Every structure is written in C-alpha cells, then in structure tokens.
C-alpha cells in the first residue's frame, strides 16, 4: 500500500516536472522572439539616425539620455557618428566622448582623473578620489 502511494506521488511529480519544463520552453521561446523584435526595432532606430542629416541628429543627440546615446552611437557607422559628433554641442559631445571608452569599465577613480585632465587640474583632491574609490 505504502509503495503504491509512493509510486503515485512520484508519477504526479514527474507529470508536474514535465509540465513545468514545457512551460519553461514556451517562455524561453517567447523571450527569444521578444529579444529578436527588440533588436530589429533598435536596428531600425540606428538606421533612421544614420539616414538623417548630421545636424538634425546632433540636435536630438544633445538631449538624449547618456545610456541611450552610448548604446545608439556604438552601433552606428563610425563615419556617420563622427559627423554627428562634430555637430553636437561641445558639452554633450565631450560627455559622450568620455563615456564611450570608459563606460562601466573604468572605476569612478579613473573617471575622476579623466575629468581633472579635462579641467587641466594635475590631480583631484585625495579625499574625493578616496570617496569615489572606496
């Protein structure tokens, strides 16, 4: 009797596991489709900016959120992006130029040092760098 109960419970568990695996597979397929659609949409946005006049794209880029701007500019044709960068407001172009190579790779300490170089300061105050680093 006990053995029969265990076998029945085991069958129910196996059925539930199979059901969950099927659900997981459908979710993964849906997520893959969604990611593909988002990538295509993003690519069309890149193409739209590449086909715009540089000065028109620059006006938009001047106001874009930096994360979005970095994502867009790294996907664009470098020649077209350089034309747009040349038409952007100097402050916005400088922020983008600093953010592109550094992104999340450099530590806040290194970003502070880069900022000091831009401001022609030999080195940042030690306490500020330590606060940024630690």
VMD Tcl script that draws the C-alpha trace (Angstrom):
set ca {
  {0.00 0.00 0.00}
  {2.72 2.43 1.00}
  {4.69 1.54 -2.10}
  {1.66 2.26 -4.29}
  {1.24 5.68 -2.66}
  {4.90 6.48 -3.29}
  {4.64 5.40 -6.94}
  {1.50 7.52 -7.43}
  {3.17 10.54 -5.83}
  {6.25 10.00 -7.98}
  {4.11 9.89 -11.15}
  {2.37 13.12 -10.15}
  {5.74 14.78 -9.55}
  {7.07 13.57 -12.90}
  {3.97 14.92 -14.63}
  {4.37 18.27 -12.86}
  {8.08 18.44 -13.80}
  {7.21 17.69 -17.44}
  {4.53 20.40 -17.37}
  {6.99 22.91 -15.88}
  {9.63 22.03 -18.49}
  {7.07 22.63 -21.23}
  {6.13 25.98 -19.71}
  {9.82 26.91 -19.42}
  {10.36 26.05 -23.06}
  {7.42 28.22 -24.17}
  {8.65 31.14 -22.03}
  {12.19 30.85 -23.44}
  {10.82 30.80 -26.98}
  {8.68 33.85 -26.30}
  {11.60 35.70 -24.73}
  {13.83 34.84 -27.69}
  {11.19 36.18 -30.08}
  {10.80 39.34 -27.99}
  {14.57 39.90 -27.91}
  {14.75 39.48 -31.67}
  {11.93 42.00 -32.19}
  {13.60 44.50 -29.84}
  {16.94 44.09 -31.67}
  {15.24 44.71 -35.01}
  {13.47 47.78 -33.62}
  {16.75 49.13 -32.24}
  {18.48 48.48 -35.57}
  {15.76 50.45 -37.37}
  {16.31 53.38 -34.98}
  {20.04 53.24 -35.74}
  {19.32 53.25 -39.46}
  {16.94 56.20 -39.03}
  {19.66 58.27 -37.30}
  {22.24 57.25 -39.89}
  {19.97 58.48 -42.66}
  {19.28 61.85 -41.01}
  {21.29 64.96 -41.71}
  {24.12 65.18 -39.19}
  {23.00 68.50 -37.72}
  {19.43 67.21 -37.20}
  {20.64 64.05 -35.49}
  {23.07 66.12 -33.39}
  {20.24 68.26 -32.04}
  {18.49 65.13 -30.85}
  {21.68 63.56 -29.51}
  {22.40 66.70 -27.48}
  {19.33 65.92 -25.35}
  {19.34 62.12 -25.25}
  {19.93 60.21 -22.04}
  {23.61 59.19 -21.89}
  {22.92 55.45 -21.60}
  {20.73 55.51 -24.69}
  {23.18 57.75 -26.52}
  {26.08 55.38 -25.81}
  {24.02 52.39 -26.98}
  {23.00 54.17 -30.17}
  {26.38 55.66 -31.01}
  {28.28 52.40 -30.54}
  {26.00 50.70 -33.05}
  {26.20 53.41 -35.68}
  {28.56 53.61 -38.63}
  {31.65 55.34 -37.18}
  {31.97 57.75 -40.11}
  {28.37 58.93 -39.72}
  {28.72 59.10 -35.94}
  {31.80 61.31 -36.28}
  {29.82 63.72 -38.48}
  {27.06 63.87 -35.87}
  {29.57 64.26 -33.03}
  {31.08 67.23 -34.86}
  {27.66 68.91 -34.99}
  {26.74 68.28 -31.34}
  {27.00 70.90 -28.60}
  {30.57 70.83 -27.22}
  {29.50 69.82 -23.70}
  {27.31 66.95 -24.92}
  {29.99 65.78 -27.36}
  {32.59 65.84 -24.59}
  {30.41 63.85 -22.19}
  {29.75 61.27 -24.89}
  {33.42 61.09 -25.83}
  {34.39 60.44 -22.22}
  {31.58 57.94 -21.68}
  {32.20 55.87 -24.83}
  {35.60 54.42 -23.96}
  {35.11 54.41 -20.21}
  {31.53 53.25 -19.85}
  {31.20 50.84 -16.95}
  {34.75 49.53 -17.49}
  {36.65 52.26 -15.63}
  {36.28 52.86 -11.93}
  {34.96 56.16 -10.55}
  {38.55 56.96 -9.53}
  {39.72 56.77 -13.15}
  {36.73 58.80 -14.34}
  {37.64 61.49 -11.77}
  {41.19 61.55 -13.12}
  {39.90 61.94 -16.67}
  {37.65 64.80 -15.54}
  {40.62 66.51 -13.88}
  {42.60 66.27 -17.08}
  {39.73 67.91 -18.95}
  {39.70 70.71 -16.39}
  {43.52 70.96 -16.61}
  {43.93 70.06 -12.94}
  {47.01 67.99 -12.18}
  {45.17 65.62 -9.85}
  {41.90 65.54 -7.92}
  {41.78 66.17 -4.20}
  {42.82 62.94 -2.49}
  {39.76 62.77 -0.26}
  {37.42 62.98 -3.26}
  {39.20 60.18 -5.11}
  {39.22 58.04 -1.99}
  {35.49 58.62 -1.51}
  {34.86 57.68 -5.15}
  {37.10 54.65 -5.00}
  {36.08 53.28 -1.62}
}
mol new
graphics top color blue
foreach p $ca { graphics top sphere $p radius 0.5 }
foreach p [lrange $ca 0 end-1] q [lrange $ca 1 end] { graphics top cylinder $p $q radius 0.2 }
display resetview
